[in-house]
Amino acid sequence: MNPVDAGFVLVDKPPAWTSHDVVAKVRNLLRMKKVGHAGTLDPMATGLVVVGLGRATRLLRFVQAAPKEYVAKAQFGVATDSLDADGAILERSEMQVTQDEVETAMERFVGTIAQVPPMVSARKVGGKKLYELARQGIEIEREAREIDIYRLELIDFAPSNYPEVTFRTVCSTGTYVRTLGDDIAQALGGRAHLNALRRIRNGSLHVKDAWSMAALEEAAAAGTIEDAILTPRDGLPDMAEAVVSADIAAGVRNGLSFPAPALHSELPETGPVRIVDDEGRLAAVYRVESGKASPEVVIG
């Protein structure tokens, strides 16, 4: 399988770019039609965007399901309509809180919590994206959804009448970090918005291994852009794996189901599994359940 036909590119998104801009640029540089991404970053935000290429776009849902790590800087005492620095200021009220108070408030948000998505978000309600309604000046009731905050820690605290609070969080997919920042401030009697947000990690895929847009352009000009492409197997580093014989791999590529023991690997009792042939190529992602391994995405 040609890696350009299916693979992943890790991109360090610059500020002011949308995730769609990143996809469009990669599509242009690689001259590919089928390109997608795992998880939207707002234009203000920077950091890791995992871009899927060709047949690997079908694997992006597994990438998106992994926990994410972010570093965010929140301005306490100032609320905006988008909960970030790109929005219009709604209110300004001094918040003379201490570092200890902020850390104590943060403890309340670790674990499984309910979060209401912001109006300026890509989540759909009634078939329409919330940000589309927000642009029309429409605000609607949003249902709170459960998310998981696995880790939340204060990195820096700059005291003032409008303190700046920098924090790190590891959270489940579907978490709105700007909402989290505002919720922490509300727990202390005020409001907040994000001045900065950076995605550090998606599962085990890390921004330190990502390519800047400038570096991708240089590689494309030099004819070495394939150096930036991860194989489909390497783009799913956190998934359990079964390396199978050529005979089993042929059946996998034809979408056959197997008893889980036929894969001859220590597999989870339930969940997705990378099926890799004896040459190290990803053939498919199967799902193991009730002792049976069945195809979920066949790559080829």
N, C-alpha and C positions, 0 to 999 in steps of 0.2 A: 504494500500500500504506500503510495506516494505521500509523504508527510504533509505536503501542501494540500492534498485532497481531504485530509482530516487531521486536525491538531488544535493546539491552543497557543495563544500568545498572551503573555503577561504584560500589561501596559500600566505604566505609572501616569495616571491621568493628570494633566496640568489644570490649574484653576481656569475658570471661564469656559472650559470645554464641557459639553454634555457627553453622557455615555454614548449617545447616538453619533455624536461627532467622532468619537474614537472608533466606533465600528465603521463608519463611512471612510475614515482615513485608512484603516487597515484594509478594508475592502479594495480601496483604490491602489494601495501600495502592492498588494498581492494579486490584484486583478482577479478577484474572486467575487462571485455573486452571493454565495451563501455564507454570511458572517453574522454572528450574534454575540451577546455578552451575558454574563451571569451576575445580575444585580446592579441596579441603577445607582450612580453617584450623582448628586446634585452638582450644578455648574460650579458653585463655590468650593465644593469639596475636591480633594486631591487623593491620589493613591491608587491602590490596586484595582484594576478592572481586568477580569479574566475574559478574553475574547475567544470564542469558538469558531473554528473554520470548517467549512464543508460538512461532512457527515458527523463531525464532532459537535456540531451545534445541538445534536440530539442528546448529547451528554451534559449539556449545560445545567440541566435541572439538578443533577447530582452535585455539581460544583456549587450551585446556588444554595443547596440545602445545608451546606457546611457552616459551622459557626464563623462569625466575622470578628475581627479585632479592629478597633478604632481608637484614635487619639483625638479628642475634641477640646476646644477652648470656648467656654461659655461666658458671656457678659451678663452678670446678674444685675437686676434692677431695670432692664430695658427689654420690652417685649416688641416683637415685630410680627407682621401678619403671616410671614413664612417661617418664623422661628429661626431664621438665619439672617446673616448680614445683608443679604440681597433684598430683604423685605422692607416695607414701610413701617416706621415706628408707630406703635399703637399706644404705648404708655411708657412713662419713665418715672420711677420711684426709687429713692435711695434704699439700699439694703446693707445695713451695717451688721454683717454676720461675721462670725469668726471661722477660722479653719476647722476647729473642732466641731462646730455646729454643722458645717458642710459635710464633714466626714461621717458624722452621726446620721445625718439625713440620707446620705448615700447608702448606708447599711440597709435601709428600708426597701431599696430597689434591687437587691440581690436575690436571685431565685426566680420563680415563675410569677410574673406580674401581669396585670391587665393594662394595655396601652391603647389610647385612642389615636388613630392616625391623623396627621395634620391635614388641613384642607389642601395645602399645596403638596400633594403627593400623587404618585402614579396609580394608587390603589383605585379600583373600580367600584362604584356603587350604582346600581341600576343601569349597568352597561356603560357608564360614563366615568372617565378618570376624574378624580377629585380636583386636580389642578385645572382641568378644563372648566369645571363649574366655578372654581375660585376666580378665574379670569373674567367670568361673567358677573362677578359680585355676589354669587350665590353661595351660601353656607348651609350645609345640611347636617343632620344628626349622623354621627359615625359610630358604628358599633365597636366597642372595645374588644381587642383580641389578646389572647394570652401569648406572651413571649417569654423567653428565658434570658436572664442576665446572669451569665456564669461568673463574671468577674467585673468589679467596678472599683476603681481606686483613684484617689486624688494624686495628681502628679505635681501640680503647682497651684499656689494660692497667692494672688496679688491683692492685698487688702486695699480698699478704698470705699467711698460711698457707693460705687458701682464695681464691686470686686470682679476680677477675672479668675475663673476657675478652670483649670486644665485637668482633664480626667481621661483615663483609659478604661475601655470596656471591651469585654468579650461577650458576644451576645448571639442569639439565634437569628436565623433569617427572618425578615419581616420586622425587625426592630428599627424604629426611627430614633436615631441618636439625638437629633435636635429636639424631639419631644421629650426624650429622657432628660436632657439638660434643663428644659423648662419645668418638667415635673419635679426635679430636685429643688429648683428655686421655689416652686409653689409650696413644697413641703416646708419651706422656711418663710413662707408668707409673702413671697414676691413672684417675679417673673424673670425669664432669661431668654436669650437667643444665642446661637452659635456664631462666633467670629471665624472659626476655623474648624475643619473636620478632615481627617486623613484616615483612609482605610489602610491598615497595616498588613492584614492577613485575611485570607479566605481559606479556612481549613489549614492545611500545611503549606499552601501556596503563599509566598511572602513577597511584599513589595520590594525587598532588597534584590530580588531576582528579576524584577520587572524592567521593561525597556521604556525609556522616554520616547516621546514622539519624534524628537530630533534624532535619536539614535536609530529608530526604525527607518526614518527617511534616509539617513546616511547608509544604512545597510542595504536598503532598496537600490540606492544609486550605485553602490559598489557590487551589486549582484550577490550579496551574502545574507539576504533577509531570512533565508531558511534557517540560519543560525538562531533566530528568535523563536522558532516554532517548537513547542513541546509535542511529543507524540500523544495520542489519545490515552495511552497507558499512563504516561508521566503526568498527565493533567488530572488524574484521579488518584493521588498518592495516599489518600486516607481510606480507600475502599479495600475491603478484604479481597484476596486474589487467589485464583486457582490456575496453575499452569497445567495444561492438558496435552495429551498426545495428539499427533496429527489426525488420528481417526476421530477422536472426540471433537477436536477443533472443526473438522469437516461437518460433523453433525450440528455443532453450535452455529456455524455459519448458515446452516439450513434451518435454524430456528427450532431444533428438536429440544424436548425436555428430557431431563435425566434424573434418576435418583441421586440425591446429593452425594452419597458415598462414591458414586462413579467418578466424581471429580478428584478423588484422592487427595484432598487437602483438608486442613483444619478450618472449617467454615463456621460462621455464626449460625445459630439456629434459625434466624430470620434476618433478612436484609439483602441489599445488593452486593454482588460479587463481580469483580473483574475476571473475565475468562480470557486467559492469555495462552497463545500457542507456544510450541517449543522453540520458536524463533524470537519470542519476546514481544510479539505483536498482539494488541488487543483485538479479540474477535467479537466480543459482545459484553454487555452487562446483563447478568442473570439475577433473578431474585430467588433466594432460598427461603422456603416456607414449608412447614410440615414434612420435612425430609425430602422435598422435591426441589429441583433447580429448573426454573423456567425462564425463557428469554424475556427481557424487558426492552433492551435496545441491542440490535445486531448491527455491528459496524462492518464486518467483513474481513 
